[in-house]
Amino acid sequence: MSMVCLGKDATLDEKVRTQCGFTRYPTLCVQTLTGLGSSVDLLSVLVNSTMSQTNLPNSNFEVLSSHFISPQAQQARFAIDYCHDLMSMSRKRLNQALDALKKSPEKHKDDIQTWLSAALTFQQTCKDSVEAHADSNLYVEEIRKKMDFLSELGSNPLALVNRIVGKSPAPGRRLLGGESFPRWVSAGDRRLLQSTTIKANAVVAKDGSGDYKTVSEAIAAARGGRFVIYVKAGTYNEKINTNKDGITLIGDGKYSTIITAGGSVGKGGSSLRGSATFTITGDRFVARDIGFQNTAGPSAGQVVALTIASDQSVLYRCSIAGYQDTLYALSLRQFYRECDIYGTVDFIFGNAAAMFQSCGLYLRHPLGGGAYNVILANGRSDPGQNTGFTVQNYRITGAPDFSSGQKSYLGRPWKAYSRAVVMQSNIDRAIASRGWVEWPGAGGGTYKSLYFAEYANMGGGRGREVHGGEFHRRELVAAVDGGDV
């Protein structure tokens, strides 16, 4: 991948106008690059500009939080604090992209796409969080405008990277077969995932027979590199949030070793982030033969069991159980194999580049009335992001408490560029013949830019197949016809 530079044979204005013409926000792109000298790497300048604008002082967030001090404004204060953390996460990924551009852009082209995509996701997540939990006022509007500006600023270098390396294929194009793992899973981690023996750095046991009695204590003891924690069978009632890299949890079985909590949005003043039983933002997270559970129940609203914003994370033979919003696959590269996932509404959501292979998806009974189940809710907000959900070789069916008369759908578009592929899976009649459903209140234009696909599925709930083996997209709504999907 060659750098986008201002060479001697091209004037500044000519080069800038040409390159910025390939972005979504060319005027902003030109403004960002105005005043540069010759032989300047345009991509690095665009990324560095985004990072500079993301680097908001702590005092900014402290001032904003001070305007939401009443008990009634607690959710808004949580949202602003979350934005603070998200901006830190965004800067980390922009820094990684900038370093990769300087060192070896060709070698790290997939990484650069991933990290720039994640930075956009964190900015959008901040905006979503504030809009969901704070009444509109000048301070909320200030955050909203700032996130919109950052999203536009961050979209431009991603567009240029994609143009140089070739647009990232829809997730699932480079398919995995047999017992394969993604190429970014190291040889050592593959051996760790498939080994029948455990060489643990720490052992957790409720009865005191290990090094620690809680998973939290073992994670706190981790000191760099791959840190393997063996968690003996048992139910561990604890809520965990860690940003450490290289954490590995190995249990005695996905239904034998369970980490559980009962948090939900609004309960005890909790936020969406605070509702999660387990949250991991450190990279290269690995979990094997262990379960994550949120027991708050269907009446509690959003009840996250697991939140992952961990690059190159792998979950193997795990269970993830909740109701609404069970698994928050927030961002970056994630791989799930032979996992069981239970839920009701949008129970796999977020904007990761996530592959789900040889797993079970189990629909639970949603809360009364006209409620219905939705499995996938992908939040891809920019056409340049290399994100989306791919479901391959799955079994999609009802859990024991599921009613056969309850409507259920494969997915719905959370954002305008939502992407999801369901392929080579067994879909029973629990899934409605329509397959996919619109997002409530979304305009018709939302569906012209999404990508939902089904291929070679089996079972009574599968979509209509097209001869020749090409992808078949079920008609979501009439607005899809003729759209860029």
C-alpha positions in Angstrom: 0.0 0.0 0.0 1.7 3.2 -1.1 1.4 6.3 1.0 -0.7 9.2 -0.3 1.9 11.9 -0.6 2.3 15.3 -2.3 4.9 14.6 -4.9 7.0 17.1 -6.8 5.0 16.7 -10.0 1.7 17.6 -8.4 0.6 20.9 -6.9 -0.8 20.9 -3.4 -4.3 22.0 -4.5 -4.4 19.5 -7.3 -3.4 16.5 -5.2 -5.6 17.5 -2.3 -8.7 18.0 -4.5 -8.1 14.7 -6.3 -7.7 12.6 -3.1 -10.4 14.4 -1.2 -12.8 13.7 -4.0 -12.9 10.1 -3.0 -14.1 10.8 0.5 -17.6 11.3 1.9 -16.7 14.8 3.2 -14.5 16.4 0.6 -14.9 20.0 1.8 -13.8 19.0 5.3 -11.0 16.9 3.8 -9.6 19.9 1.8 -9.9 22.2 4.9 -7.9 19.7 7.0 -5.1 19.4 4.4 -4.8 23.1 3.5 -1.5 24.7 4.2 0.7 21.6 3.9 4.1 21.4 2.3 5.3 19.0 -0.4 5.9 15.3 0.2 3.5 15.2 3.1 1.6 11.9 3.8 -2.0 12.9 3.5 -3.3 9.8 5.3 -1.2 10.4 8.3 -2.2 14.1 8.4 -5.9 13.1 8.3 -5.6 10.5 11.0 -3.5 12.9 13.2 -6.1 15.6 12.8 -8.8 13.3 13.9 -6.7 12.2 16.9 -6.0 15.8 17.9 -9.7 16.7 17.8 -10.5 13.5 19.9 -8.0 14.5 22.5 -10.5 16.4 24.7 -9.2 17.5 28.1 -10.6 15.8 31.2 -11.8 19.1 32.3 -14.3 19.3 29.4 -16.0 16.1 30.7 -15.9 17.3 34.3 -17.6 20.5 33.3 -20.3 18.7 31.4 -20.9 16.2 34.2 -21.3 19.1 36.7 -24.4 20.1 34.8 -26.1 16.8 35.6 -25.8 16.4 39.3 -29.4 15.8 40.3 -30.6 12.2 40.9 -32.9 12.5 37.9 -29.8 13.3 35.7 -27.8 10.3 36.9 -28.2 8.4 33.6 -27.0 11.5 31.7 -23.9 11.7 33.9 -23.2 8.0 33.3 -23.5 8.7 29.5 -21.0 11.6 29.7 -18.6 9.5 31.7 -18.9 6.8 29.2 -18.1 9.3 26.4 -14.9 10.1 28.3 -13.8 6.5 28.2 -14.9 6.1 24.6 -12.8 9.0 23.5 -9.8 7.4 25.2 -10.5 4.1 23.4 -10.8 6.0 20.1 -7.5 7.8 20.6 -5.8 4.4 21.3 -7.0 3.0 17.9 -6.1 6.2 16.0 -2.6 6.1 17.5 -2.2 2.5 16.4 -3.3 3.4 12.9 -0.9 6.3 12.8 2.0 4.2 13.9 1.2 1.5 11.3 1.0 4.1 8.6 4.5 5.3 9.5 6.0 1.9 9.9 4.6 -0.5 7.3 1.2 0.4 5.9 1.2 -2.5 3.4 1.9 -5.1 6.1 -0.8 -3.6 8.4 -3.5 -2.6 5.9 -6.1 -4.8 7.5 -5.2 -3.5 11.0 -5.4 0.1 9.8 -8.9 -0.4 8.4 -10.0 -2.1 11.6 -8.6 0.5 13.9 -10.0 3.5 12.0 -13.4 1.7 11.8 -13.3 1.2 15.6 -12.5 4.9 16.2 -15.7 5.8 14.3 -17.7 3.2 16.2 -16.6 4.7 19.6 -17.6 8.2 18.4 -21.0 7.0 17.3 -21.4 5.1 20.5 -20.8 8.2 22.5 -23.5 10.1 20.5 -25.9 7.2 20.9 -25.4 7.0 24.7 -25.9 10.7 25.3 -29.0 10.8 23.1 -30.5 7.8 24.8 -29.9 8.9 28.4 -30.0 12.7 28.5 -32.7 15.2 27.8 -31.9 17.5 24.9 -30.2 20.7 26.1 -27.2 22.9 25.1 -24.7 20.5 26.7 -26.1 17.4 25.0 -26.2 19.2 21.7 -22.6 20.2 22.2 -21.6 16.6 22.5 -23.8 15.5 19.6 -22.2 18.1 17.3 -18.7 17.2 18.4 -19.3 13.5 17.7 -20.8 14.3 14.3 -17.7 16.4 13.5 -15.4 13.7 14.6 -17.2 11.0 12.6 -16.9 13.1 9.5 -13.2 13.8 10.2 -12.5 10.1 10.9 -14.5 8.9 7.9 -12.1 10.6 5.4 -8.9 8.8 6.1 -10.8 5.5 6.2 -12.2 6.2 2.7 -8.7 6.8 1.4 -7.3 3.7 3.0 -10.1 1.6 1.5 -9.4 3.1 -1.9 -5.7 2.2 -1.7 -6.0 -1.3 -0.3 -9.3 -2.3 -2.1 -12.6 -2.0 -0.4 -13.0 -4.6 2.4 -15.3 -7.4 1.4 -18.5 -8.1 3.1 -17.9 -10.2 6.2 -18.0 -13.9 5.3 -16.5 -13.6 1.9 -13.3 -15.1 3.1 -15.0 -18.1 4.7 -13.6 -20.5 7.3 -14.0 -24.2 7.0 -13.4 -27.2 9.2 -11.6 -26.4 12.4 -10.0 -23.2 11.1 -9.5 -20.0 13.1 -9.0 -16.5 11.6 -5.5 -15.9 10.3 -5.0 -13.3 13.1 -5.2 -16.0 15.8 -1.6 -16.8 16.6 -0.2 -20.3 16.6 0.2 -20.2 20.3 -3.4 -19.2 20.9 -4.6 -21.9 18.6 -2.7 -24.5 20.7 -4.1 -22.9 23.8 -7.7 -23.1 22.5 -7.4 -26.8 21.4 -5.2 -28.2 24.1 -6.6 -30.8 26.5 -4.2 -29.7 29.3 -4.2 -26.3 31.0 -1.0 -24.5 32.0 -2.6 -21.7 34.1 -1.0 -18.7 35.6 -3.7 -18.5 38.2 -6.5 -20.8 39.4 -9.9 -19.6 40.7 -12.0 -21.8 42.9 -15.0 -20.8 45.1 -14.0 -23.4 47.7 -10.6 -21.9 48.3 -8.7 -24.7 46.6 -7.2 -22.3 44.0 -5.1 -19.2 44.1 -8.1 -16.9 44.2 -11.8 -17.2 45.1 -13.0 -14.7 42.5 -12.3 -14.1 38.8 -11.9 -10.4 39.5 -9.0 -11.1 41.9 -7.2 -13.3 39.3 -7.6 -10.7 36.6 -6.2 -8.0 38.9 -3.1 -10.1 39.3 -2.4 -10.3 35.6 0.9 -8.7 34.5 1.3 -8.4 30.8 1.4 -11.0 28.0 -0.9 -14.0 27.7 -2.3 -14.6 31.2 -4.2 -17.8 31.6 -6.8 -18.1 34.3 -8.3 -21.5 35.0 -11.8 -21.1 36.6 -13.1 -24.2 38.3 -16.7 -25.3 38.0 -19.1 -23.1 39.9 -21.3 -20.0 39.7 -19.4 -16.8 40.3 -21.6 -13.9 41.2 -19.5 -10.9 40.2 -19.5 -8.0 37.7 -16.2 -7.5 35.9 -14.8 -4.7 33.8 -11.2 -4.9 32.6 -9.0 -3.3 30.0 -6.0 -5.6 30.3 -4.6 -7.3 27.2 -4.0 -11.0 26.9 -6.6 -12.2 29.5 -7.6 -15.9 29.0 -10.4 -17.5 30.9 -10.7 -21.3 30.8 -13.5 -23.1 32.6 -14.8 -26.6 33.1 -17.6 -26.3 30.6 -19.9 -23.6 29.2 -22.7 -24.7 31.6 -20.4 -25.7 34.5 -18.3 -22.5 35.0 -20.6 -19.5 35.0 -19.9 -15.8 35.6 -23.2 -14.1 36.4 -24.8 -10.9 37.6 -28.2 -9.3 37.4 -27.6 -5.7 36.2 -29.9 -3.9 33.8 -30.3 -0.3 32.5 -32.0 1.8 35.1 -31.6 -0.8 37.9 -29.7 0.8 40.8 -28.9 3.7 38.6 -27.1 1.5 36.1 -26.3 2.4 32.4 -26.1 0.1 29.4 -22.4 -0.2 30.1 -23.0 -0.7 33.8 -25.5 -3.5 33.2 -23.0 -5.9 31.7 -21.9 -8.9 33.7 -18.5 -9.0 32.0 -16.8 -6.2 30.0 -13.5 -6.6 28.2 -11.7 -3.8 26.3 -8.2 -5.2 26.4 -7.0 -6.9 23.3 -6.5 -10.6 22.5 -9.1 -11.8 25.0 -9.7 -15.5 24.9 -12.5 -17.5 26.7 -13.0 -21.3 26.5 -15.4 -23.6 28.2 -17.1 -20.9 30.3 -20.4 -19.1 30.5 -21.5 -15.5 30.9 -24.9 -14.8 32.2 -27.2 -11.9 33.0 -30.2 -13.0 35.2 -32.1 -9.7 35.3 -34.9 -11.2 33.2 -37.1 -10.1 30.3 -38.9 -7.4 32.2 -35.7 -5.6 33.0 -35.1 -4.1 29.6 -31.5 -4.0 28.4 -29.6 -6.7 30.2 -26.1 -7.2 28.8 -24.2 -10.4 29.7 -21.0 -9.7 27.8 -19.5 -6.6 26.2 -16.5 -7.0 24.0 -14.4 -4.2 22.5 -11.3 -6.4 22.3 -9.3 -6.7 19.1 -8.6 -10.2 18.0 -10.8 -11.8 20.6 -11.8 -15.5 20.5 -14.6 -17.2 22.4 -14.6 -21.0 22.0 -17.2 -23.4 23.5 -18.8 -20.6 25.6 -22.4 -19.8 26.6 -23.7 -16.3 26.7 -27.2 -15.9 28.2 -29.5 -13.0 28.7 -32.6 -11.4 27.2 -32.6 -8.1 25.5 -29.1 -7.1 24.3 -27.3 -10.2 25.5 -24.1 -9.8 23.6 -22.7 -6.4 22.9 -20.1 -7.1 20.2 -19.1 -3.4 20.3 -16.1 -3.2 18.0 -12.9 -4.7 16.4 -12.2 -8.3 15.3 -14.1 -11.0 17.1 -14.5 -14.8 16.5 -17.0 -17.1 18.2 -16.9 -20.9 17.7 -19.2 -23.6 19.2 -20.9 -21.1 21.5 -24.5 -21.0 22.7 -26.2 -17.6 22.7 -29.6 -16.9 24.3 -31.8 -13.8 24.1 -34.8 -12.0 22.9 -34.5 -8.5 21.3 -31.3 -7.5 19.5 -29.4 -10.1 21.5 -26.3 -9.8 19.3 -25.7 -6.1 18.7 -22.8 -3.7 18.1 -20.4 -2.9 15.3 -17.6 -5.5 15.5 -16.2 -7.4 12.5 -17.6 -10.6 14.1 -17.7 -14.1 12.8 -20.0 -16.6 14.5 -19.3 -20.2 13.5 -20.8 -23.6 14.4 -22.8 -22.1 17.3 -26.4 -22.3 18.6 -28.7 -19.3 18.7 -31.6 -19.8 21.1 -34.7 -17.6 21.1 -36.3 -16.9 24.4 -39.8 -15.7 25.2 -39.9 -11.9 25.1 -41.9 -9.7 27.4 -45.6 -9.8 26.5 -47.8 -7.7 24.1 -46.6 -7.3 20.6 -43.0 -7.9 21.4 -40.9 -10.0 19.0 -37.4 -11.4 18.9 -34.6 -10.1 16.8 -31.2 -11.8 16.7 -28.8 -9.4 14.9 -28.7 -5.6 15.2 -25.5 -4.4 13.5 -24.5 -0.8 14.0 -22.3 0.0 10.9 -22.7 3.8 10.5 -20.1 4.4 7.7 -19.8 2.7 4.3 -16.0 2.5 4.8 -16.1 0.4 8.0 -14.9 -3.2 7.6 -17.5 -4.3 10.1 -20.5 -6.6 10.1 -21.9 -9.9 11.5 -21.4 -13.2 9.7 -23.3 -16.3 11.0 -22.1 -19.6 9.5 -23.1 -23.2 10.2 -25.4 -22.2 13.0 -28.5 -23.8 14.5 -31.2 -21.2 15.1 -34.1 -22.4 17.2 -36.3 -21.7 20.2 -35.1 -22.1 23.8 -37.3 -24.2 26.1 -39.3 -21.2 27.2 -40.0 -20.0 23.6 -43.5 -20.0 22.3 -44.0 -21.3 18.8 -46.4 -18.5 18.0 -43.9 -15.7 18.9 -42.6 -13.8 15.9 -38.8 -13.8 15.5 -36.5 -12.3 12.9 -32.9 -12.9 11.9 -32.0 -9.2 12.2 -32.8 -5.5 11.7 -30.7 -2.5 10.7 -29.6 -0.5 13.7 -27.7 1.9 11.5 -27.9 3.0 7.8 -25.0 0.7 6.6 -25.9 -2.3 8.7 -24.4 -5.6 7.4 -25.3 -9.2 8.3 -24.8 -12.5 6.5 -26.5 -15.8 7.6 -25.2 -18.8 5.7 -25.0 -22.6 5.7 -27.2 -22.6 8.9 -30.1 -24.6 10.1 -33.0 -22.1 10.7 -36.2 -23.6 12.1 -39.7 -22.3 11.8 -39.2 -20.0 14.9 -38.0 -17.5 12.3 -40.7 -15.7 10.5 -40.9 -16.2 6.7 -40.1 -12.5 6.2 -36.7 -13.1 7.8 -35.7 -9.5 8.5 -37.6 -6.6 10.0 -37.2 -2.8 9.8 -35.9 -0.6 12.7 -38.9 1.1 14.4 -39.2 4.7 13.2 -36.5 4.5 10.6 -37.2 6.2 7.3 -37.3 4.3 4.0 -33.9 5.6 3.0 -32.3 3.7 5.8 -32.7 0.4 3.9 -31.1 1.5 0.6 -27.6 1.3 2.1 -27.8 -1.9 4.2 -26.6 -5.4 3.2 -28.5 -8.4 4.5 -27.8 -11.8 2.9 -28.7 -15.4 3.2 -26.9 -18.3 1.5 -27.3 -22.1 1.5 -29.4 -22.3 4.6 -31.5 -25.2 5.7 -34.7 -25.7 7.8 -38.3 -24.4 7.7 -37.3 -20.8 8.5 -34.8 -20.4 5.7 -35.3 -17.8 3.0 -36.1 -18.5 -0.7 -33.0 -19.7 -2.5 -31.9 -18.5 -5.9 -30.5 -21.0 -8.4 -26.8 -20.7 -9.2 -25.6 -20.4 -5.6 -25.5 -16.6 -5.4 -26.5 -14.7 -2.3 -30.2 -14.2 -1.9 -31.5 -11.2 0.1 -35.0 -11.4 1.4 -37.1 -8.3 0.7 -37.0 -6.2 3.8 -39.3 -3.5 2.7 -40.1 -2.0 -0.7 -37.5 0.7 -0.2 -34.8 -2.0 -0.6 -35.7 -2.5 -4.3 -33.2 -0.7 -6.4 -31.1 0.4 -3.4 -27.4 0.1 -3.1 -27.3 -3.0 -1.0 
